[in-house]
Amino acid sequence: MIGKDHIMYPFLTRMEKIIAMRKFIQRLSGKYVKPYKLEFIAKNGNVFLKEVDARTIKDENKNVVMIIVMVTELRKQ
């Protein structure tokens, strides 16, 4: 996943890609985006619910230079 365009990720459904892109655009526009859930599809077809939490890193001019993303699998207890 490192350095990849998340819209090209084969492990997200079309709808999940749309949700991820909307959140990405919100972040780039300077809005805070709280953690959200997405369904990821494994190579074997199994679907896993994961939480996505991302933070923007800005330079001294307040330009976004990087987005750090943490994806956590949500397991049933």
Residue pairs with C-beta under 8 A, 6 or more apart in sequence:
1 9
1 69
1 71
6 12
6 17
6 20
6 21
6 24
7 17
7 20
7 21
9 17
10 41
11 40
11 41
11 42
12 20
12 38
12 39
12 40
12 41
13 39
13 41
16 38
16 39
16 40
19 36
19 38
20 38
20 52
23 33
23 36
23 52
23 54
24 67
26 33
27 33
27 54
27 56
27 64
27 67
28 56
28 64
33 54
35 51
35 52
35 53
36 51
36 52
37 49
37 50
37 51
37 52
37 74
38 49
38 50
38 52
39 47
39 48
39 49
39 50
40 47
40 48
40 49
40 50
40 71
41 47
41 48
42 48
48 73
48 74
49 73
49 74
50 71
50 72
50 73
50 74
51 71
51 72
51 74
52 69
52 70
52 71
53 69
53 70
53 72
54 67
54 68
54 69
54 70
55 67
55 68
56 64
56 66
56 67
57 64
57 65
57 66
57 67
57 68
58 64
58 65
59 65
